[in-house]
Amino acid sequence: MSFPEVILDLIFPPKCPFCGVLLEKGELLCLECQKALPWLSGTAEETQVELTAGCISLLRYEGKVREAVHRYKFGGESALSRSLGGLMAQRMKEKGVVADLISWPSVSKRRRRERGYDQAELLACEMEKVLGLPVLRTVDKAHRPAQSGIEDKDERKANLLGAYTAVEPESFRGKVVLLVDDVVTTGATLSECAKTLRLAGAEAVSCIALARAGHK
């Protein structure tokens, strides 16, 4: 743990991202949430995403999980990335997914200004600490209406057509990219990013999301 992180722990003791209970050193969530959260496993954790090797999701997007994501993504609680990203990194280690680098579907500059941060980027940076893989921004995004406000699968896909452009493709050409996101619904965002990366020379793309929405 870095010195700044130690200071932050003293000022803001780590809490469970799902219920707010104070955590012991090194814990990512409390025992109660570890038992009660809607964890996904086996085939249920896998979502098919076009042009990728698929997306692994840790949790179902409901209840405390949905509330935590909303606080993290829209409520300014960026510090939750530490626990949430740590949980995602643990799952990656368990699954043994092979990748050369970690990236994320960047939000638009306008969205980043509104929120003050890119929530998926922070998750990717937390995963870097555990997995030891480099984190690179590989795509830029043009501003589009938020995907969360679009329910139809085809409309979600159309909303993202041409939204992403590759950034410094020589940095990922011929490599396997692990895309990190907070929530996967139809997979349209990850698929469009994967298309951009593959056309720019990435060998393959795999994905991980904290939670999966829209499935039972």
N, C-alpha and C positions, 0 to 999 in steps of 0.2 A: 504494500500500500504506500502511495506517495505521501510526502509531507503535507501537501495541500488537502489530500483526502483525510488524513489524520485530524487536521484542524477542523475540517467540515464535520467529521464525526463527533468532535467535542462540542461544536456549536449546535449542530443539528443531528442528534443521535439517529442512527438508521432505524426506520420503521418499516413494517410490512407494507408493501405497496397496495395490498388489497384490503386491509382492515385497519392499518395504522398502529398496530401493536408494536411496542419497542422491541427491537431485535438484539440478540447477542452478537458479539463480534464475529464476522464471517458468515452470518446467516443472510439469506436472500428473501425469505418469507417465514411467517410463523408456522408452528406445527399444525395449528388448527386449519389454516388455509391450505397447507400442504396436503391435508387429508380431504378437505371438503370442496376444493375447486374442481371445476369440470375439465379435468385433464383428458387429453386425447392420446390414444395409443394404437398400435397396429395399423391396419388399413384406414382407420378413422382419422389418423393424424395426417394422412396424405391427400393432397389436392392436385389433380392434374392441371398443369398450366402449359399452354401451347408454347413450343420452342424452348422449353426447359426440361430438366430432369424431374420436375415436380416440386411441390412446396410442402414442407413439413410444418405443422402448426402444433403448438404446445397445448393450447386451451380452446374451449368453446367460448365464443364471444357473447357472453350473457352474464347477468348478475354482477358480482363483484369484479369480474374481469372487465366487463364493459364499463363499469364505473371508473375503474383504475385507468383504463385507456383514455377515457374522456378527460380525466383530471390531468393526465400526462400530456395528451395531445392538444387539448383546448383550454385547460385550466392553468397553464403555466408551470406545472409541477415537473419541470425538466429533470430534477434530481431522481425521479423514479426510474430513469434510464439505467441507473446503476444496478438495481435489483432485477429489473425486467430483462436487460441485456445479459446479465449474468446467468439468468435462468435459460435463456436461449443458447448461450454458449455451452452450458452444461449438456443440453439436449444434443447439440452438434457433436460434442465429444462422445456421447453415448452412441450416436448413430454412426460415427466414423465417416461422415461425408468428407470427401476429398475436394479441396479447392486450392487455388493459388493465391487468391485475394478476396477481400470482402468489399462489397459496395452496397448501394441502396438506391431506390427510385427517388431521386431528388425532388423536393417540392419546388415550385416556382419562386423566383426572387420576391414576388409580391407576397406569397403565402409565408415565406420565411420572415419577411419584415413584420407581418401581422402577428406571428407567433413568437418571434424572437429566436427561434431555433428550428432545426429540421429534426423531427422526432425520430425518423428512421436512421439518420446519420448518427445520432447519439447512441442508439442501440448498437449500431455497427462498431462504434468506437469502444463500447464496453466489451463487445465480443472479441475485439482485437486483443484486449488484455489477457484473456483466457486462452484463446486459440493461437496467438502469436503470428497471425497472418496479417499482412499489410492491408490497411483500409485506404481505398482510393475512390474519389468521386469520378464516376465514369460517364454520367449523363447529366445534361442540363434539361430543365423542363420549361416549356412555354406555359403561361398562365391559362388555365381552363377552369370551368365550373367544378366544384368539389365532387369527387366520385361518391362521397357519402350521401349526397342529395339525389342520386340517380339510382333507381331500383332495377330497371330493365337491363338485362345482360347485354343485349345488342347496343343499347344506348350508351352504356358504360364503356363498351369497347370503342364505339364511334367517337366518344368524347375525347379519347386519348390518341386517336390516329395522328401521327406526325408530331406529337407533343414533345417527344424526347430527341435530343441530338447527342451524339457521342462526344466525350471530352478526352482529348489526348489518347486516341485509340492505340497508339504504339505502346502504352503502358499496360494494356490488357490483351493485345493481339496474341492469339495462340494459347491463351490461358483459360482456366476454368474459374468463372466468377460466381461467388456466393452472394446472392441478393438478399438483403435483410429488410423486412417491413414489419409494421406493427400489426396490421390486420389484413387478411386476405378474404375476399368475398367471392367474386367470379374469377379472379386471377387476371383481369384485364390489364391492370397496372404492371404487374410483373411480366406478363406476356409482351406488352409493348416495349418495355425496357429490354427484355431479352432479344426481341427482334432488332432493336437498335444496336445492341452489343454484338450480336451474331453477324449482322451486316458489316459491322466495323472490324470484325476479325476475331472476336472471342471464340475459343474452341467450343465451350459449353457453358451453360448457366444452370445453377441449382438455386433453390430458394428456401428461406425459412421465415415464418411469421410468428409473432407471439400468439395470435389468436385467429380463429377461423369463424367467419360469420356466414349466415345464410344456409347452413346445413344442419341436419339433425342426425 
